[in-house]
């Protein structure tokens, strides 16, 4: 069950710090996992489909073959026909909500400003293609597909230029091999996405970055995944663009006071722990508040189908943090810099102004993180491992390039020419200086 650390004591502070250090270590570029990823990337770059198949056989299905890499148009059509009724309508409304929010956030080209005779502006243009990492396994994450693809499409990327990697569940023993969920495939069809590949892991990222005999190379890779996926994205940066985030195992920080409904908060913690692994941090300046929430966690646990995973995540990856007061709660929340920050306090707006690190904020105990996961509008692909200190979640901005524009409609003034020449000469670049001086009238 959720351990509780009173960080006003040295022992409690030490135990809490160990949990925080473990959280930060997931994004390390010098770990053993990073070395494994590097070898996989080189192998896929050199050997294409053969290397992808090798790693899919090693970790997913020993009978995987190259002809299984790409999902066929017929398979997408068949999945779309299975997606009917209320679920299809719910997916459609989720797409509409995300689209409306991203269109609201879509930037327009800046109006030009004139400075010393130069008309200066900024233009936004979409990238030509994008690859989306949609985690596979036991969970069916059609929501992640929506949260990645819709911002890209609003940015201006053609659905035909979007590629999706989504691995099938890992084969266990002699059980028949599983396949990508028809719900995910049906959602791809609804979005107009045709390039869908049943691969994942570092090998999937490598295939998107370098291209293979089957997989088209793309301009930017975006999306969540395990530590191997995130480290692979970091290592291919430069070969292609990446989302710039570390979107790893899910996590939540909840700051709660006595006004919070313990049952609501317990349900949010359990929901994040369900991700296996999920990391949950409960911060309060009242021991009674923490105890009441933990009691609710114990009451609700038995009702959940993934209770064994939830229990493990709460015991090993998570903790309650008893702080002295609201000021210390703010400090701890900013240090954890979590993917999701739930402010279940009497005045969430006031506390929100003080907490600056978080991928997405949920204000008040009436606002579950699941609303952001599935439906509200902002993407649920968010920075983890304390990287919300400097990183942001997926949005329409992820898929746009910014280009400055400079025009001297009347030519450069003598002062401008002289200043450019002086600066260039100070750097020892006389050709730069001459390119300004030659334009003297």
N, C-alpha and C positions, 0 to 999 in steps of 0.2 A: 504494500500500500504506500501511498505518498509519504515519504519522509519529510519531516519539518525541521528546519534549521533556524535557530534563534541567532541571528548574526550580530546581536549585541554581545555575545560571548565569543571567546577565541576559538573554541571547538566548533561552534556552529558556523562561524565565519570560514574556518578551514574547510569544512565539509561542503558548504555552499560553493566556495571557490573551486573546489575540485569538479563540481558539476559544471560550472561556468567554463573552466579550462577545457573540459571534454567537449563542450559545445563549440568552442572556438577552434579546436583541433580538427574538426571535420573538414574545414576548408584549407588545410595545409597543402601547399604545393610540394613539400619535401617528404611526404609520407611514403610508406611502402606501397600504398595504393596508387600513388602518383607514378611511381616507377613502373608498376604493372600496366597502367594506362598508356604510358609512353611506348612500351613495347607493342601493345595492341594497335596503336595508331600507325606505327611504322609498318607493321605487318599488313594492315588493310591498305595502306597507301601503295605498298609494293605488290600485293597479290589480289586486291579487289574482292570479288565475290567469294573466292576460295577461302580467304581469311575470315570473311564474315561468317560463312557456313561453319568453319572450324570452331569459332567461338560460340555460335548458336548451338552447335552440337555439344560443346563442353558444358554450357551453363543452362540451356533451356530444353533441348530435345536432341538426344543422340542420333535420331534419324532425320534431322533437318536437312533439306536439300536446296540447291540454288533456285530451283523453280518455285519454291515457296516464298522467296524473298518479297516479291511484289504481289499485292492483292489485285486480282483481275477486276475488270469492269463488271463482269457478270456477278462476281461476289459482292461488289458494292451495290448493284441493282437489287440483288436478292435480299441483302440486309435492309435496304430501304423499305422493301415491301413488308418486312417483319415489324418495322417500327411504326406502330399504329396506335390509335386511341389516345388516352390521357398522357402517356409518356411522350409521344411525339409532340403533343401540344405544349407540354411543359418545357421540352427542349427548345421548341420554337420561341416560346416566351423568354427563355433564358437568353437565346441568341439576340432577340430584339432588345432586351434590357442592356446587354453588354454593348451592342451596336450603338444604342442611344447615348450611353455614357461616353464611349470612345469618340463618337462624333462631336459630343460636347467638348471633349478635350483636344480635338484635332486643331493644331495650330495653323494659322494662315501666314502667308509671306508677310514679312515686316514692311510697313510703309517706309520709304526711304527717308533718310535724314541727311542734310547737307552740312558737311564739316570741311572748312577751308577749301570750298569749291568742288569737293567730291560728293557725289550722291552715293550713299551707302545703304545697302539693304541686306536682307537674308531671305534665301529661298529654301523651302522644304520640298524634298522629292522622295518618293518611296523607293525602297530597294527593289531590285528586279525579281528576286526570288527568296524564299524562306523555307527553312526546315524546322519542324516542330517535334520536340521530344515529348511524347505522351507516355507516361509510365504504364507498364502492363502488370502482369501477375494476377493475383486474386481479385484486386479491385477493378471495377469497370469505370474508367475515368473519362467518360464523354465530356464531363464538365471542363476538364483540363484542355481538351481539344478546343472547346468553345472559347475559353479564356486566352488561348494563344492565337487561334486562327482569326477570330473576329477583329481584334485590334490590328492585325496585319492587313486584313482586307479593307478596313476603314482607312488605313494609311495609304492604300492604293495598290497593294499587291494583288495581282490576278489570282483567283483560287486555283487556276490551272498551273500556276508557278509555285504553289505551296506543296511541300512534301511532308508527310507525317510518318514518323517511326513509332511503332507500338508493338512491343514483343508479346507473343502469346504466353500463357502461363507455363511455368516450369513443369516439365514432365516429372512425375513421381513414380519410381519403381516401374512396374509393368503396366501402369495405367495408360489408356490411350492418350496421345498428345492432344492438348487443348489448342484452341485457336483464338484469334482476336475476337472480342465480343462483337456480336452483330449490332449492339447498340452503338459502339464506337464507329463501326463501319457505316451504319445508317446515318449517324451524325455527320460523318465525312460527306456522304452523298447529299445530305440536306445543305451543306455548306458549299457544294460544288467542287470538293477536293478529290482529285483522281489519282494522285501519286501517293499511295499508301503502302508502306513496307512493314512486314511483320518481323522486324528486328529491333534490337534495343541495346542498351549498355554502351560501353566505350566503342564497340565495333560499329554500332549504329551511328554514333556521332562521327566517327571516322568516315563512314560511307557517305554521309551527307556533306562532309567537308571536302573530301578528295574525289568523290564519285567512284563508282565501280562499273562493271559491265551492265549492271541492272539499275543502280541507284544514280539519279541525276545529282551532280554537285550543285550547291546553292550558295547564296551570298551571305546569309545570316542564319545562325542556329539559335533557337530559343526554346526554353522550357525547363521543367523540373525533372528530377530523377535522383537516383542514389548517388553516393559519393563518387563512383566511377564515371557516371555521366557528367557530373559537374566538373570533375577534374579534366575529363576529356574536352569539354567545351573550353576550359581555360587554356589547354595546350594547343588547340587548333586555332585559337585567336590569331589573326594575321593571315592565315590561309583563307579564312572567311571571317565575317563578323560574328559576334556572339551577343547575347543579350546583356552581357556585362555583370550578371548576377550569379550568386551561388544559391540555387534554388533546390536545396536538399531536403532531408527529412523534416516533416512538418513540426511546427512548434507554436506555443502560445504563452504569452504572459497575461495573467489576469490580476489586476489590482482591484481589491474588493474592500469595502467597508461594511458596517452593520446594516446599511440600507439594502444591500444586495440580497437577492433571493438565493439561498444556498442550493436549492434544487436546480435552478437555472445554471449557476456557475459550475456545479458538479457535472451537469450534462455537457457543458462546453469543454471541460477538461477531459472527460471520457471520449468525446468526439475526436479530439486531437490525438489522444493516446491510441485510438483505434487505427491510426495510420500504420503502425508497426514498422519502424519505430516512430512514435510521436513523443515530443518533449514538452512538458507542461510545467510552468512556474506560476505558483499562486503566491501573491504578495499581499500582506495585510499587516496592519499595526495593532491588531487585536487577535489574541490567541483564540478567543471564543469564535471569531469569524472563521478562522482556519479550521477549527475543530468541527464546526457545524457543516462546513462544506465537505470535509472528509467523510463525515457521517453519511452525507447524501451520496457521495461517491460509492461508498460501501453498499448502500441500499440499491443503487441503480446498476451496479456492476453485473449482478447475476442475470439481469434482463437482456444483456447485450450478447449477440452471437459471437463476437470476437473477444470475449472477456479474457481469455488467456493472454492475448496480445496486449490488451489494455492494462492488465495487472502488471505485466512485465515492464511496459513502458513507464508506468507510474512509479514502480519500485526502483528501476535502474536509471532511467533517463530524466526523471522529474523530481521536483521537490516543492514544498511549501517554504516560504521565506517570511519569518516573523521579523518585522522591522520596528524601529522605535517610533516612527511617525511618518506623516505624508512626505516630508522632505526626503527621508531616506528611501521611501518607496519610489520616488521619482529617480533618485540616483541609481537604485538597483535596476529599475526598468530600462533606463538609458544604457546601463552597462550590458544588460542581456541583449538589447537591440533586437527584439524578436520579430519573427515573420508576422504574427498576429498579436495585437495588443488590445485586450478587452478592459475597458475602464468601467467597472461595475461599482460605481460610487455615487453618492448623492448629487454631486455636481461634476459630471464627466467633462463638460466643456472647459471648466477651469483647470482640471487636471491635464486635459489634452494640450493646453497651451504650454505646459511645463515639460511634457515628455516629447522629446524631439526625435528619438530613434524608434522606428517601427515600420514594418512593411505596409501594414494597413491597420487602421484603428476602428474599433467597434465601441460606440459610445452608449453606455447604459446597459443594465442587465436585461433589457428587452431586445437587445440586438445580438443574436448568436453569430458566431463566426461562420456557421453553415450558410447564412444569408450571403456572405461574400464568396463562399466556396462555389455556390451554384447559380446565383440569381440576381444579386443586387445591381451589379454593373462593373465595378472595378475588377480587374483580373485577379484571380487567386494565385497566380504565379509570382511569388514574393521572395525577397532575400531571407536566407536563413544563416545559422551559424554565427550570429552576431554581426553579419555583414550589412544589416540595415543601418549601421553607423555611417555607411558611405554609399550604399547601393539602393536601387529603387526596384519596384515591381515592373512586370510587363505592362506596357500600355501602347497606344498608338505611336508614342515617341520612339519606342524601341525600333520600329521599322522605317523610320524616316532619317534621311541625311540632311544635314544643315549646310548650306553653302552661302558664304558671304558674297556680296556683289559690290563692285567699285566702278564708278563711272566719273570721268572728268569731262562733262559736256562742253566746257569752254577751254579745255586744256588746263594744265597745271600752272599755278601762279609761279612767279620767280622765287618767292619765299619758299614755296613747297619744293621746288626743284633744288634750291640751295640746301634746304634742310635734309632732303633725302640723300643728296650727294655727300654732305658732311657726315651723316651717320654711316653711309656705306664705306667711305674712306677711313673712318675711325675703326671699322671692322676689317680693313685691308682688302675690301672687295671693290676694286676700281671699275670693274665692268658693270656692277650694279650702279655705281655713281654715274657712269657714262650714259646708262640707259635713261636716266633722268635728265642729265645735262644736254643730251642730244635733242631734247624736246623743247629747248629754250626758243622763244619766239624772236 
